Amino acid sequence: MSLVFLIGMPASGKSYWGKVLEESYRWRFVDIDGHIVETKGKTIAQIFEDEGEAKFREIESQALKEVVDNALEDTVVATGGGVVLSSDNMLFMKASGCVIYLETPIDILKERLEKDINNRPLFKNVSDIDILLKNLYEIRKPLYEQADHIFEYKNISVVNFEEILNKCIDRHLL
């Protein structure tokens, strides 16, 4: 069994590519945010509002561990954008499987986020999305770059994923 973790900024395409990989390779797909919503019975926005970001990050770390512990088949996991803020999470993902960073330019992220801003708690009530995105990117980019593989936005394709998945399978046969 193999595990692949997709990491990157909010709106970088982690859930989208997770679903594509699920369909293309018949891997199980788990979205960490979806797992949290299902187990907690609250939206991510509600958790942020009721309990704050720090508590959400704890819940996110626990959800990551639950997903890995319950993986019984090849699984691709779309993480939340901030999962890398805990160094333990990155170490855990790398020890459990293969980590792929979906690197996406800020202008593309902004365009995608503006279409879905109300469902993004970090961006709710933000007066200048550009400043917030740049700040998040500066903080998170060095963490994302610790991934096993980096895909630039313009180079992501099913064919490229196939090559990386084969490397990941060879490296993490469980």
Solvent accessible surface area in square Angstrom, and as a share of the most:
residue,aa,sasa,rsa
1,M,71,0.32
2,S,2,0.01
3,L,2,0.01
4,V,0,0.00
5,F,0,0.00
6,L,0,0.00
7,I,0,0.00
8,G,0,0.00
9,M,3,0.01
10,P,12,0.08
11,A,13,0.10
12,S,3,0.02
13,G,15,0.15
14,K,16,0.07
15,S,42,0.27
16,Y,133,0.51
17,W,40,0.14
18,G,0,0.00
19,K,107,0.45
20,V,28,0.16
21,L,1,0.00
22,E,66,0.30
23,E,124,0.56
24,S,54,0.35
25,Y,56,0.21
26,R,203,0.74
27,W,18,0.06
28,R,84,0.31
29,F,33,0.14
30,V,14,0.08
31,D,37,0.19
32,I,0,0.00
33,D,48,0.25
34,G,38,0.37
35,H,35,0.16
36,I,0,0.00
37,V,57,0.33
38,E,144,0.64
39,T,77,0.45
40,K,106,0.45
41,G,67,0.64
42,K,63,0.27
43,T,67,0.39
44,I,24,0.12
45,A,29,0.23
46,Q,90,0.40
47,I,1,0.00
48,F,31,0.13
49,E,135,0.61
50,D,89,0.46
51,E,74,0.33
52,G,28,0.27
53,E,68,0.30
54,A,80,0.62
55,K,84,0.35
56,F,6,0.03
57,R,42,0.15
58,E,107,0.48
59,I,16,0.08
60,E,1,0.00
61,S,24,0.16
62,Q,96,0.43
63,A,4,0.03
64,L,0,0.00
65,K,70,0.30
66,E,53,0.24
67,V,3,0.02
68,V,22,0.12
69,D,111,0.57
70,N,92,0.47
71,A,7,0.06
72,L,161,0.80
73,E,90,0.41
74,D,47,0.25
75,T,0,0.00
76,V,0,0.00
77,V,0,0.00
78,A,2,0.01
79,T,5,0.03
80,G,7,0.07
81,G,10,0.10
82,G,3,0.02
83,V,0,0.00
84,V,2,0.01
85,L,74,0.37
86,S,38,0.25
87,S,79,0.51
88,D,94,0.49
89,N,3,0.01
90,M,7,0.03
91,L,121,0.60
92,F,52,0.22
93,M,0,0.00
94,K,63,0.27
95,A,83,0.64
96,S,15,0.10
97,G,0,0.00
98,C,0,0.00
99,V,0,0.00
100,I,0,0.00
101,Y,1,0.00
102,L,1,0.00
103,E,37,0.17
104,T,3,0.02
105,P,61,0.38
106,I,38,0.19
107,D,97,0.50
108,I,35,0.18
109,L,0,0.00
110,K,55,0.23
111,E,98,0.44
112,R,82,0.30
113,L,0,0.00
114,E,94,0.42
115,K,161,0.68
116,D,50,0.26
117,I,52,0.26
118,N,127,0.65
119,N,108,0.55
120,R,66,0.24
121,P,30,0.19
122,L,43,0.21
123,F,4,0.02
124,K,99,0.42
125,N,143,0.74
126,V,54,0.31
127,S,122,0.79
128,D,58,0.30
129,I,24,0.12
130,D,48,0.25
131,I,104,0.53
132,L,40,0.20
133,L,0,0.00
134,K,104,0.44
135,N,75,0.38
136,L,21,0.10
137,Y,38,0.14
138,E,122,0.55
139,I,107,0.55
140,R,2,0.01
141,K,60,0.26
142,P,76,0.48
143,L,50,0.25
144,Y,1,0.00
145,E,76,0.34
146,Q,89,0.40
147,A,13,0.10
148,D,40,0.20
149,H,38,0.17
150,I,79,0.40
151,F,18,0.07
152,E,77,0.34
153,Y,85,0.32
154,K,155,0.66
155,N,75,0.39
156,I,23,0.12
157,S,40,0.26
158,V,54,0.31
159,V,114,0.66
160,N,50,0.26
161,F,0,0.00
162,E,81,0.36
163,E,99,0.44
164,I,15,0.08
165,L,6,0.03
166,N,80,0.41
167,K,102,0.43
168,C,1,0.01
169,I,53,0.27
170,D,112,0.58
171,R,121,0.44
172,H,21,0.09
173,L,128,0.64
174,L,125,0.62
